[in-house]
Amino acid sequence: MLTVTAQTDVALSATVTDSSENASTGQLGIKAIDGVIDGYPGDFTKEWATRGQLAGAWIQLNWRSPAQVTHTD
């Protein structure tokens, strides 16, 4: 088991599965966890978007092994 602190972004070590993504504009599921803070109305290519999917769109993160996240002050 991997133990990380609250400062570690555990999402970056996950694999992403999504209900759909807009590859033609580069709006891939990985953009939801890449650590980049941008998107509409700035640069929409920096965010995840589906191909016209509305309610019911989903994104799933999977890790190779469990991680224990602890908080320290």
All heavy atoms as a GROMACS GRO file, in nm:
protein
  544
    1MET      N    1   0.084  -0.117   0.000
    1MET     CA    2   0.000   0.000   0.000
    1MET      C    3   0.089   0.124   0.000
    1MET      O    4   0.184   0.132   0.074
    1MET     CB    5  -0.093   0.001   0.120
    1MET     CG    6  -0.182   0.124   0.122
    1MET     SD    7  -0.298   0.136   0.259
    1MET     CE    8  -0.383  -0.017   0.250
    2LEU      N    9   0.055   0.218  -0.084
    2LEU     CA   10   0.126   0.344  -0.093
    2LEU      C   11   0.066   0.441   0.007
    2LEU      O   12  -0.056   0.457   0.012
    2LEU     CB   13   0.111   0.400  -0.235
    2LEU     CG   14   0.162   0.541  -0.260
    2LEU    CD1   15   0.313   0.545  -0.245
    2LEU    CD2   16   0.120   0.586  -0.399
    3THR      N   17   0.148   0.503   0.090
    3THR     CA   18   0.101   0.605   0.184
    3THR      C   19   0.150   0.740   0.136
    3THR      O   20   0.269   0.758   0.109
    3THR     CB   21   0.152   0.578   0.327
    3THR    OG1   22   0.107   0.448   0.368
    3THR    CG2   23   0.102   0.683   0.424
    4VAL      N   24   0.058   0.833   0.123
    4VAL     CA   25   0.092   0.967   0.074
    4VAL      C   26   0.036   1.070   0.170
    4VAL      O   27  -0.053   1.042   0.249
    4VAL     CB   28   0.036   0.991  -0.068
    4VAL    CG1   29   0.100   0.897  -0.168
    4VAL    CG2   30  -0.114   0.975  -0.071
    5THR      N   31   0.088   1.192   0.163
    5THR     CA   32   0.036   1.300   0.246
    5THR      C   33  -0.069   1.377   0.168
    5THR      O   34  -0.086   1.358   0.047
    5THR     CB   35   0.149   1.396   0.286
    5THR    OG1   36   0.199   1.459   0.168
    5THR    CG2   37   0.261   1.324   0.358
    6ALA      N   38  -0.138   1.464   0.235
    6ALA     CA   39  -0.245   1.543   0.172
    6ALA      C   40  -0.190   1.631   0.060
    6ALA      O   41  -0.262   1.671  -0.029
    6ALA     CB   42  -0.317   1.627   0.276
    7GLN      N   43  -0.060   1.661   0.061
    7GLN     CA   44  -0.001   1.747  -0.041
    7GLN      C   45   0.024   1.672  -0.172
    7GLN      O   46   0.051   1.733  -0.274
    7GLN     CB   47   0.130   1.809   0.008
    7GLN     CG   48   0.111   1.914   0.117
    7GLN     CD   49   0.085   1.852   0.254
    7GLN    OE1   50   0.124   1.739   0.282
    7GLN    NE2   51   0.017   1.924   0.340
    8THR      N   52   0.019   1.540  -0.171
    8THR     CA   53   0.043   1.461  -0.289
    8THR      C   54  -0.085   1.450  -0.370
    8THR      O   55  -0.190   1.417  -0.316
    8THR     CB   56   0.091   1.319  -0.251
    8THR    OG1   57   0.208   1.330  -0.171
    8THR    CG2   58   0.122   1.237  -0.373
    9ASP      N   59  -0.079   1.475  -0.498
    9ASP     CA   60  -0.196   1.463  -0.584
    9ASP      C   61  -0.206   1.319  -0.633
    9ASP      O   62  -0.143   1.281  -0.731
    9ASP     CB   63  -0.184   1.560  -0.702
    9ASP     CG   64  -0.312   1.567  -0.784
    9ASP    OD1   65  -0.399   1.480  -0.767
    9ASP    OD2   66  -0.323   1.659  -0.866
   10VAL      N   67  -0.283   1.238  -0.563
   10VAL     CA   68  -0.294   1.096  -0.597
   10VAL      C   69  -0.366   1.076  -0.730
   10VAL      O   70  -0.352   0.971  -0.793
   10VAL     CB   71  -0.361   1.014  -0.485
   10VAL    CG1   72  -0.275   1.011  -0.361
   10VAL    CG2   73  -0.500   1.063  -0.455
   11ALA      N   74  -0.442   1.172  -0.775
   11ALA     CA   75  -0.512   1.159  -0.903
   11ALA      C   76  -0.413   1.145  -1.018
   11ALA      O   77  -0.440   1.075  -1.116
   11ALA     CB   78  -0.603   1.279  -0.926
   12LEU      N   79  -0.298   1.208  -1.006
   12LEU     CA   80  -0.199   1.203  -1.115
   12LEU      C   81  -0.147   1.063  -1.142
   12LEU      O   82  -0.097   1.035  -1.251
   12LEU     CB   83  -0.083   1.298  -1.085
   12LEU     CG   84  -0.119   1.447  -1.081
   12LEU    CD1   85   0.004   1.529  -1.040
   12LEU    CD2   86  -0.175   1.494  -1.214
   13SER      N   87  -0.158   0.973  -1.044
   13SER     CA   88  -0.110   0.836  -1.064
   13SER      C   89  -0.221   0.740  -1.105
   13SER      O   90  -0.199   0.620  -1.115
   13SER     CB   91  -0.040   0.786  -0.938
   13SER     OG   92  -0.132   0.781  -0.830
   14ALA      N   93  -0.339   0.792  -1.132
   14ALA     CA   94  -0.452   0.708  -1.171
   14ALA      C   95  -0.462   0.695  -1.322
   14ALA      O   96  -0.407   0.776  -1.397
   14ALA     CB   97  -0.582   0.770  -1.119
   15THR      N   98  -0.533   0.592  -1.364
   15THR     CA   99  -0.571   0.583  -1.505
   15THR      C  100  -0.716   0.629  -1.514
   15THR      O  101  -0.794   0.612  -1.420
   15THR     CB  102  -0.560   0.439  -1.560
   15THR    OG1  103  -0.638   0.352  -1.480
   15THR    CG2  104  -0.416   0.393  -1.561
   16VAL      N  105  -0.750   0.689  -1.625
   16VAL     CA  106  -0.882   0.750  -1.642
   16VAL      C  107  -0.965   0.672  -1.743
   16VAL      O  108  -0.916   0.637  -1.851
   16VAL     CB  109  -0.868   0.896  -1.691
   16VAL    CG1  110  -1.004   0.958  -1.717
   16VAL    CG2  111  -0.790   0.979  -1.590
   17THR      N  112  -1.088   0.645  -1.707
   17THR     CA  113  -1.187   0.589  -1.798
   17THR      C  114  -1.305   0.685  -1.795
   17THR      O  115  -1.343   0.732  -1.688
   17THR     CB  116  -1.232   0.449  -1.752
   17THR    OG1  117  -1.118   0.366  -1.736
   17THR    CG2  118  -1.327   0.387  -1.852
   18ASP      N  119  -1.362   0.715  -1.911
   18ASP     CA  120  -1.474   0.808  -1.914
   18ASP      C  121  -1.583   0.758  -2.008
   18ASP      O  122  -1.560   0.672  -2.092
   18ASP     CB  123  -1.429   0.948  -1.954
   18ASP     CG  124  -1.347   0.949  -2.080
   18ASP    OD1  125  -1.394   0.898  -2.184
   18ASP    OD2  126  -1.235   1.002  -2.077
   19SER      N  127  -1.702   0.812  -1.991
   19SER     CA  128  -1.815   0.771  -2.073
   19SER      C  129  -1.799   0.816  -2.217
   19SER      O  130  -1.846   0.749  -2.309
   19SER     CB  131  -1.946   0.824  -2.015
   19SER     OG  132  -1.941   0.965  -2.000
   20SER      N  133  -1.734   0.926  -2.240
   20SER     CA  134  -1.695   0.972  -2.373
   20SER      C  135  -1.602   1.092  -2.356
   20SER      O  136  -1.594   1.150  -2.248
   20SER     CB  137  -1.816   1.009  -2.459
   20SER     OG  138  -1.873   1.131  -2.419
   21GLU      N  139  -1.532   1.124  -2.460
   21GLU     CA  140  -1.445   1.241  -2.459
   21GLU      C  141  -1.442   1.298  -2.599
   21GLU      O  142  -1.475   1.232  -2.696
   21GLU     CB  143  -1.304   1.205  -2.410
   21GLU     CG  144  -1.236   1.096  -2.488
   21GLU     CD  145  -1.107   1.048  -2.425
   21GLU    OE1  146  -1.083   1.073  -2.305
   21GLU    OE2  147  -1.030   0.984  -2.496
   22ASN      N  148  -1.402   1.424  -2.609
   22ASN     CA  149  -1.400   1.491  -2.737
   22ASN      C  150  -1.256   1.497  -2.788
   22ASN      O  151  -1.185   1.595  -2.769
   22ASN     CB  152  -1.461   1.630  -2.726
   22ASN     CG  153  -1.493   1.690  -2.860
   22ASN    OD1  154  -1.441   1.646  -2.963
   22ASN    ND2  155  -1.578   1.791  -2.860
   23ALA      N  156  -1.213   1.390  -2.854
   23ALA     CA  157  -1.075   1.382  -2.901
   23ALA      C  158  -1.046   1.482  -3.012
   23ALA      O  159  -0.932   1.527  -3.026
   23ALA     CB  160  -1.046   1.240  -2.949
   24SER      N  161  -1.146   1.520  -3.088
   24SER     CA  162  -1.122   1.613  -3.199
   24SER      C  163  -1.076   1.750  -3.150
   24SER      O  164  -1.007   1.822  -3.222
   24SER     CB  165  -1.247   1.628  -3.285
   24SER     OG  166  -1.351   1.691  -3.213
   25THR      N  167  -1.111   1.786  -3.027
   25THR     CA  168  -1.067   1.914  -2.971
   25THR      C  169  -0.962   1.895  -2.862
   25THR      O  170  -0.924   1.991  -2.796
   25THR     CB  171  -1.186   1.991  -2.913
   25THR    OG1  172  -1.248   1.913  -2.811
   25THR    CG2  173  -1.287   2.028  -3.020
   26GLY      N  174  -0.920   1.771  -2.839
   26GLY     CA  175  -0.820   1.744  -2.735
   26GLY      C  176  -0.876   1.742  -2.595
   26GLY      O  177  -0.800   1.743  -2.498
   27GLN      N  178  -1.007   1.739  -2.580
   27GLN     CA  179  -1.070   1.742  -2.448
   27GLN      C  180  -1.086   1.599  -2.396
   27GLN      O  181  -1.195   1.545  -2.388
   27GLN     CB  182  -1.203   1.815  -2.457
   27GLN     CG  183  -1.183   1.963  -2.489
   27GLN     CD  184  -1.314   2.032  -2.513
   27GLN    OE1  185  -1.379   2.008  -2.614
   27GLN    NE2  186  -1.352   2.118  -2.420
   28LEU      N  187  -0.974   1.540  -2.359
   28LEU     CA  188  -0.967   1.401  -2.316
   28LEU      C  189  -0.992   1.387  -2.166
   28LEU      O  190  -0.970   1.481  -2.089
   28LEU     CB  191  -0.830   1.345  -2.351
   28LEU     CG  192  -0.786   1.363  -2.496
   28LEU    CD1  193  -0.644   1.315  -2.516
   28LEU    CD2  194  -0.882   1.294  -2.591
   29GLY      N  195  -1.031   1.269  -2.123
   29GLY     CA  196  -1.058   1.243  -1.982
   29GLY      C  197  -0.939   1.272  -1.892
   29GLY      O  198  -0.956   1.320  -1.781
   30ILE      N  199  -0.820   1.248  -1.940
   30ILE     CA  200  -0.698   1.275  -1.861
   30ILE      C  201  -0.686   1.422  -1.822
   30ILE      O  202  -0.624   1.456  -1.723
   30ILE     CB  203  -0.572   1.224  -1.936
   30ILE    CG1  204  -0.451   1.220  -1.845
   30ILE    CG2  205  -0.544   1.308  -2.058
   30ILE    CD1  206  -0.452   1.111  -1.744
   31LYS      N  207  -0.751   1.510  -1.898
   31LYS     CA  208  -0.746   1.653  -1.868
   31LYS      C  209  -0.815   1.686  -1.736
   31LYS      O  210  -0.788   1.789  -1.676
   31LYS     CB  211  -0.812   1.735  -1.980
   31LYS     CG  212  -0.749   1.718  -2.117
   31LYS     CD  213  -0.617   1.789  -2.127
   31LYS     CE  214  -0.553   1.775  -2.263
   31LYS     NZ  215  -0.580   1.879  -2.356
   32ALA      N  216  -0.902   1.597  -1.689
   32ALA     CA  217  -0.971   1.621  -1.562
   32ALA      C  218  -0.877   1.606  -1.443
   32ALA      O  219  -0.906   1.657  -1.334
   32ALA     CB  220  -1.089   1.526  -1.546
   33ILE      N  221  -0.762   1.538  -1.461
   33ILE     CA  222  -0.673   1.514  -1.347
   33ILE      C  223  -0.530   1.559  -1.373
   33ILE      O  224  -0.441   1.528  -1.295
   33ILE     CB  225  -0.673   1.366  -1.307
   33ILE    CG1  226  -0.617   1.278  -1.419
   33ILE    CG2  227  -0.811   1.320  -1.265
   33ILE    CD1  228  -0.581   1.139  -1.376
   34ASP      N  229  -0.504   1.632  -1.481
   34ASP     CA  230  -0.366   1.664  -1.517
   34ASP      C  231  -0.304   1.777  -1.437
   34ASP      O  232  -0.189   1.811  -1.454
   34ASP     CB  233  -0.354   1.692  -1.667
   34ASP     CG  234  -0.429   1.816  -1.712
   34ASP    OD1  235  -0.488   1.886  -1.628
   34ASP    OD2  236  -0.429   1.842  -1.834
   35GLY      N  237  -0.380   1.837  -1.346
   35GLY     CA  238  -0.327   1.943  -1.262
   35GLY      C  239  -0.332   2.081  -1.324
   35GLY      O  240  -0.294   2.179  -1.261
   36VAL      N  241  -0.378   2.091  -1.447
   36VAL     CA  242  -0.388   2.221  -1.514
   36VAL      C  243  -0.520   2.286  -1.474
   36VAL      O  244  -0.625   2.225  -1.486
   36VAL     CB  245  -0.380   2.205  -1.668
   36VAL    CG1  246  -0.404   2.338  -1.737
   36VAL    CG2  247  -0.247   2.145  -1.708
   37ILE      N  248  -0.511   2.409  -1.428
   37ILE     CA  249  -0.631   2.482  -1.388
   37ILE      C  250  -0.662   2.584  -1.497
   37ILE      O  251  -0.611   2.695  -1.497
   37ILE     CB  252  -0.613   2.551  -1.251
   37ILE    CG1  253  -0.576   2.447  -1.145
   37ILE    CG2  254  -0.738   2.627  -1.212
   37ILE    CD1  255  -0.537   2.506  -1.012
   38ASP      N  256  -0.741   2.542  -1.591
   38ASP     CA  257  -0.784   2.629  -1.701
   38ASP      C  258  -0.904   2.562  -1.765
   38ASP      O  259  -0.944   2.454  -1.725
   38ASP     CB  260  -0.672   2.649  -1.803
   38ASP     CG  261  -0.692   2.775  -1.888
   38ASP    OD1  262  -0.799   2.839  -1.876
   38ASP    OD2  263  -0.603   2.809  -1.965
   39GLY      N  264  -0.959   2.622  -1.860
   39GLY     CA  265  -1.077   2.570  -1.927
   39GLY      C  266  -1.164   2.685  -1.971
   39GLY      O  267  -1.122   2.800  -1.971
   40TYR      N  268  -1.287   2.654  -2.006
   40TYR     CA  269  -1.380   2.756  -2.051
   40TYR      C  270  -1.401   2.859  -1.942
   40TYR      O  271  -1.414   2.821  -1.826
   40TYR     CB  272  -1.514   2.691  -2.088
   40TYR     CG  273  -1.614   2.791  -2.137
   40TYR    CD1  274  -1.612   2.832  -2.270
   40TYR    CD2  275  -1.707   2.846  -2.053
   40TYR    CE1  276  -1.702   2.926  -2.316
   40TYR    CE2  277  -1.797   2.939  -2.098
   40TYR     CZ  278  -1.794   2.978  -2.229
   40TYR     OH  279  -1.882   3.071  -2.274
   41PRO      N  280  -1.399   2.986  -1.967
   41PRO     CA  281  -1.391   3.053  -2.097
   41PRO      C  282  -1.249   3.081  -2.144
   41PRO      O  283  -1.230   3.141  -2.248
   41PRO     CB  284  -1.467   3.183  -2.074
   41PRO     CG  285  -1.436   3.218  -1.933
   41PRO     CD  286  -1.427   3.084  -1.861
   42GLY      N  287  -1.148   3.037  -2.068
   42GLY     CA  288  -1.008   3.059  -2.109
   42GLY      C  289  -0.971   2.972  -2.226
   42GLY      O  290  -0.997   3.005  -2.342
   43ASP      N  291  -0.912   2.857  -2.200
   43ASP     CA  292  -0.869   2.764  -2.304
   43ASP      C  293  -0.945   2.633  -2.287
   43ASP      O  294  -0.908   2.549  -2.206
   43ASP     CB  295  -0.718   2.740  -2.296
   43ASP     CG  296  -0.664   2.652  -2.407
   43ASP    OD1  297  -0.745   2.594  -2.484
   43ASP    OD2  298  -0.542   2.637  -2.415
   44PHE      N  299  -1.052   2.616  -2.362
   44PHE     CA  300  -1.139   2.500  -2.346
   44PHE      C  301  -1.069   2.369  -2.375
   44PHE      O  302  -1.113   2.263  -2.330
   44PHE     CB  303  -1.264   2.512  -2.434
   44PHE     CG  304  -1.236   2.502  -2.581
   44PHE    CD1  305  -1.240   2.379  -2.645
   44PHE    CD2  306  -1.204   2.615  -2.655
   44PHE    CE1  307  -1.213   2.370  -2.781
   44PHE    CE2  308  -1.178   2.606  -2.791
   44PHE     CZ  309  -1.181   2.484  -2.853
   45THR      N  310  -0.955   2.371  -2.445
   45THR     CA  311  -0.884   2.247  -2.475
   45THR      C  312  -0.812   2.191  -2.352
   45THR      O  313  -0.758   2.082  -2.356
   45THR     CB  314  -0.782   2.265  -2.589
   45THR    OG1  315  -0.678   2.355  -2.546
   45THR    CG2  316  -0.849   2.319  -2.714
   46LYS      N  317  -0.809   2.265  -2.244
   46LYS     CA  318  -0.743   2.222  -2.120
   46LYS      C  319  -0.836   2.145  -2.028
   46LYS      O  320  -0.799   2.109  -1.917
   46LYS     CB  321  -0.688   2.343  -2.043
   46LYS     CG  322  -0.591   2.428  -2.122
   46LYS     CD  323  -0.464   2.355  -2.148
   46LYS     CE  324  -0.364   2.449  -2.214
   46LYS     NZ  325  -0.258   2.381  -2.280
   47GLU      N  326  -0.959   2.119  -2.070
   47GLU     CA  327  -1.055   2.050  -1.985
   47GLU      C  328  -1.110   1.926  -2.054
   47GLU      O  329  -1.098   1.909  -2.174
   47GLU     CB  330  -1.171   2.143  -1.949
   47GLU     CG  331  -1.249   2.190  -2.069
   47GLU     CD  332  -1.350   2.299  -2.037
   47GLU    OE1  333  -1.345   2.358  -1.928
   47GLU    OE2  334  -1.434   2.326  -2.124
   48TRP      N  335  -1.171   1.838  -1.975
   48TRP     CA  336  -1.238   1.721  -2.029
   48TRP      C  337  -1.378   1.760  -2.073
   48TRP      O  338  -1.446   1.836  -2.005
   48TRP     CB  339  -1.248   1.613  -1.921
   48TRP     CG  340  -1.343   1.501  -1.954
   48TRP    CD1  341  -1.339   1.422  -2.065
   48TRP    CD2  342  -1.454   1.457  -1.876
   48TRP    NE1  343  -1.441   1.329  -2.060
   48TRP    CE2  344  -1.514   1.349  -1.945
   48TRP    CE3  345  -1.509   1.497  -1.756
   48TRP    CZ2  346  -1.625   1.282  -1.896
   48TRP    CZ3  347  -1.619   1.428  -1.708
   48TRP    CH2  348  -1.675   1.323  -1.777
   49ALA      N  349  -1.420   1.711  -2.186
   49ALA     CA  350  -1.557   1.731  -2.234
   49ALA      C  351  -1.602   1.605  -2.306
   49ALA      O  352  -1.522   1.537  -2.372
   49ALA     CB  353  -1.565   1.851  -2.328
   50THR      N  354  -1.729   1.575  -2.295
   50THR     CA  355  -1.784   1.461  -2.365
   50THR      C  356  -1.821   1.500  -2.508
   50THR      O  357  -1.821   1.617  -2.543
   50THR     CB  358  -1.910   1.408  -2.294
   50THR    OG1  359  -2.013   1.507  -2.305
   50THR    CG2  360  -1.884   1.376  -2.149
   51ARG      N  361  -1.853   1.402  -2.589
   51ARG     CA  362  -1.901   1.428  -2.724
   51ARG      C  363  -2.052   1.446  -2.721
   51ARG      O  364  -2.128   1.359  -2.762
   51ARG     CB  365  -1.867   1.312  -2.817
   51ARG     CG  366  -1.723   1.305  -2.857
   51ARG     CD  367  -1.701   1.196  -2.961
   51ARG     NE  368  -1.763   1.069  -2.924
   51ARG     CZ  369  -1.701   0.968  -2.866
   51ARG    NH1  370  -1.572   0.976  -2.840
   51ARG    NH2  371  -1.765   0.857  -2.836
   52GLY      N  372  -2.097   1.559  -2.668
   52GLY     CA  373  -2.239   1.590  -2.666
   52GLY      C  374  -2.320   1.515  -2.562
   52GLY      O  375  -2.442   1.524  -2.561
   53GLN      N  376  -2.256   1.443  -2.474
   53GLN     CA  377  -2.327   1.367  -2.371
   53GLN      C  378  -2.371   1.463  -2.262
   53GLN      O  379  -2.294   1.547  -2.217
   53GLN     CB  380  -2.237   1.259  -2.315
   53GLN     CG  381  -2.307   1.163  -2.226
   53GLN     CD  382  -2.214   1.051  -2.179
   53GLN    OE1  383  -2.096   1.050  -2.209
   53GLN    NE2  384  -2.269   0.959  -2.104
   54LEU      N  385  -2.493   1.451  -2.218
   54LEU     CA  386  -2.545   1.539  -2.114
   54LEU      C  387  -2.552   1.463  -1.982
   54LEU      O  388  -2.451   1.409  -1.938
   54LEU     CB  389  -2.682   1.593  -2.156
   54LEU     CG  390  -2.680   1.673  -2.288
   54LEU    CD1  391  -2.821   1.711  -2.329
   54LEU    CD2  392  -2.591   1.794  -2.277
   55ALA      N  393  -2.669   1.458  -1.921
   55ALA     CA  394  -2.685   1.388  -1.793
   55ALA      C  395  -2.638   1.244  -1.807
   55ALA      O  396  -2.661   1.179  -1.909
   55ALA     CB  397  -2.831   1.391  -1.750
   56GLY      N  398  -2.569   1.197  -1.708
   56GLY     CA  399  -2.520   1.060  -1.709
   56GLY      C  400  -2.374   1.047  -1.750
   56GLY      O  401  -2.318   0.938  -1.747
   57ALA      N  402  -2.311   1.155  -1.790
   57ALA     CA  403  -2.168   1.150  -1.823
   57ALA      C  404  -2.091   1.114  -1.696
   57ALA      O  405  -2.126   1.155  -1.586
   57ALA     CB  406  -2.121   1.285  -1.876
   58TRP      N  407  -1.984   1.035  -1.711
   58TRP     CA  408  -1.908   0.993  -1.594
   58TRP      C  409  -1.760   0.982  -1.627
   58TRP      O  410  -1.720   0.971  -1.740
   58TRP     CB  411  -1.960   0.861  -1.538
   58TRP     CG  412  -1.963   0.750  -1.639
   58TRP    CD1  413  -2.068   0.715  -1.718
   58TRP    CD2  414  -1.856   0.661  -1.672
   58TRP    NE1  415  -2.032   0.610  -1.799
   58TRP    CE2  416  -1.903   0.574  -1.773
   58TRP    CE3  417  -1.725   0.646  -1.628
   58TRP    CZ2  418  -1.823   0.475  -1.829
   58TRP    CZ3  419  -1.647   0.546  -1.684
   58TRP    CH2  420  -1.696   0.462  -1.783
   59ILE      N  421  -1.683   0.989  -1.520
   59ILE     CA  422  -1.538   0.969  -1.528
   59ILE      C  423  -1.499   0.881  -1.409
   59ILE      O  424  -1.553   0.895  -1.300
   59ILE     CB  425  -1.463   1.103  -1.528
   59ILE    CG1  426  -1.316   1.083  -1.560
   59ILE    CG2  427  -1.483   1.178  -1.400
   59ILE    CD1  428  -1.244   1.210  -1.598
   60GLN      N  429  -1.410   0.786  -1.434
   60GLN     CA  430  -1.368   0.692  -1.330
   60GLN      C  431  -1.216   0.692  -1.322
   60GLN      O  432  -1.148   0.686  -1.424
   60GLN     CB  433  -1.418   0.552  -1.365
   60GLN     CG  434  -1.376   0.446  -1.267
   60GLN     CD  435  -1.435   0.310  -1.304
   60GLN    OE1  436  -1.549   0.301  -1.344
   60GLN    NE2  437  -1.354   0.208  -1.290
   61LEU      N  438  -1.164   0.697  -1.199
   61LEU     CA  439  -1.021   0.690  -1.176
   61LEU      C  440  -0.988   0.554  -1.115
   61LEU      O  441  -1.059   0.508  -1.026
   61LEU     CB  442  -0.975   0.801  -1.081
   61LEU     CG  443  -1.012   0.943  -1.121
   61LEU    CD1  444  -0.957   1.041  -1.019
   61LEU    CD2  445  -0.964   0.976  -1.260
   62ASN      N  446  -0.882   0.491  -1.163
   62ASN     CA  447  -0.838   0.362  -1.111
   62ASN      C  448  -0.689   0.368  -1.080
   62ASN      O  449  -0.613   0.428  -1.155
   62ASN     CB  450  -0.862   0.251  -1.214
   62ASN     CG  451  -1.009   0.225  -1.236
   62ASN    OD1  452  -1.080   0.190  -1.144
   62ASN    ND2  453  -1.055   0.247  -1.358
   63TRP      N  454  -0.651   0.307  -0.969
   63TRP     CA  455  -0.511   0.300  -0.929
   63TRP      C  456  -0.466   0.155  -0.932
   63TRP      O  457  -0.546   0.065  -0.911
   63TRP     CB  458  -0.494   0.358  -0.788
   63TRP     CG  459  -0.511   0.505  -0.785
   63TRP    CD1  460  -0.413   0.600  -0.793
   63TRP    CD2  461  -0.633   0.578  -0.772
   63TRP    NE1  462  -0.467   0.725  -0.786
   63TRP    CE2  463  -0.602   0.715  -0.774
   63TRP    CE3  464  -0.767   0.541  -0.761
   63TRP    CZ2  465  -0.699   0.814  -0.764
   63TRP    CZ3  466  -0.864   0.639  -0.752
   63TRP    CH2  467  -0.829   0.774  -0.753
   64ARG      N  468  -0.337   0.134  -0.953
   64ARG     CA  469  -0.283  -0.002  -0.955
   64ARG      C  470  -0.293  -0.070  -0.820
   64ARG      O  471  -0.308  -0.190  -0.810
   64ARG     CB  472  -0.135   0.002  -0.995
   64ARG     CG  473  -0.114   0.020  -1.140
   64ARG     CD  474   0.024  -0.028  -1.171
   64ARG     NE  475   0.095   0.067  -1.252
   64ARG     CZ  476   0.216   0.048  -1.295
   64ARG    NH1  477   0.282  -0.060  -1.259
   64ARG    NH2  478   0.274   0.135  -1.371
   65SER      N  479  -0.279   0.008  -0.714
   65SER     CA  480  -0.287  -0.046  -0.579
   65SER      C  481  -0.352   0.058  -0.489
   65SER      O  482  -0.356   0.176  -0.522
   65SER     CB  483  -0.148  -0.083  -0.527
   65SER     OG  484  -0.067   0.033  -0.519
   66PRO      N  485  -0.404   0.014  -0.375
   66PRO     CA  486  -0.467   0.109  -0.281
   66PRO      C  487  -0.366   0.212  -0.231
   66PRO      O  488  -0.246   0.184  -0.223
   66PRO     CB  489  -0.512   0.022  -0.166
   66PRO     CG  490  -0.517  -0.117  -0.219
   66PRO     CD  491  -0.412  -0.124  -0.327
   67ALA      N  492  -0.414   0.330  -0.201
   67ALA     CA  493  -0.331   0.436  -0.143
   67ALA      C  494  -0.398   0.486  -0.016
   67ALA      O  495  -0.520   0.502  -0.013
   67ALA     CB  496  -0.313   0.551  -0.242
   68GLN      N  497  -0.320   0.506   0.085
   68GLN     CA  498  -0.371   0.562   0.210
   68GLN      C  499  -0.330   0.707   0.214
   68GLN      O  500  -0.210   0.738   0.211
   68GLN     CB  501  -0.314   0.487   0.330
   68GLN     CG  502  -0.361   0.543   0.462
   68GLN     CD  503  -0.308   0.462   0.578
   68GLN    OE1  504  -0.287   0.343   0.566
   68GLN    NE2  505  -0.289   0.527   0.690
   69VAL      N  506  -0.426   0.796   0.219
   69VAL     CA  507  -0.397   0.939   0.224
   69VAL      C  508  -0.409   0.985   0.368
   69VAL      O  509  -0.512   0.963   0.432
   69VAL     CB  510  -0.495   1.016   0.133
   69VAL    CG1  511  -0.467   1.166   0.140
   69VAL    CG2  512  -0.487   0.966  -0.009
   70THR      N  513  -0.306   1.048   0.419
   70THR     CA  514  -0.308   1.099   0.556
   70THR      C  515  -0.295   1.251   0.554
   70THR      O  516  -0.242   1.309   0.459
   70THR     CB  517  -0.192   1.039   0.637
   70THR    OG1  518  -0.068   1.076   0.576
   70THR    CG2  519  -0.200   0.889   0.646
   71HIS      N  520  -0.344   1.312   0.657
   71HIS     CA  521  -0.336   1.457   0.668
   71HIS      C  522  -0.244   1.492   0.784
   71HIS      O  523  -0.260   1.440   0.895
   71HIS     CB  524  -0.475   1.516   0.692
   71HIS     CG  525  -0.473   1.663   0.716
   71HIS    ND1  526  -0.409   1.751   0.632
   71HIS    CD2  527  -0.528   1.737   0.813
   71HIS    CE1  528  -0.425   1.874   0.678
   71HIS    NE2  529  -0.495   1.866   0.788
   72THR      N  530  -0.147   1.577   0.756
   72THR     CA  531  -0.058   1.624   0.860
   72THR      C  532  -0.058   1.776   0.860
   72THR      O  533  -0.070   1.839   0.757
   72THR     CB  534   0.086   1.574   0.838
   72THR    OG1  535   0.130   1.617   0.709
   72THR    CG2  536   0.092   1.423   0.846
   73ASP      N  537  -0.048   1.834   0.977
   73ASP     CA  538  -0.043   1.981   0.987
   73ASP      C  539   0.098   2.031   0.994
   73ASP      O  540   0.188   1.971   1.034
   73ASP     CB  541  -0.120   2.028   1.110
   73ASP     CG  542  -0.269   2.007   1.092
   73ASP    OD1  543  -0.320   2.026   0.980
   73ASP    OD2  544  -0.334   1.972   1.192
   0.00000   0.00000   0.00000
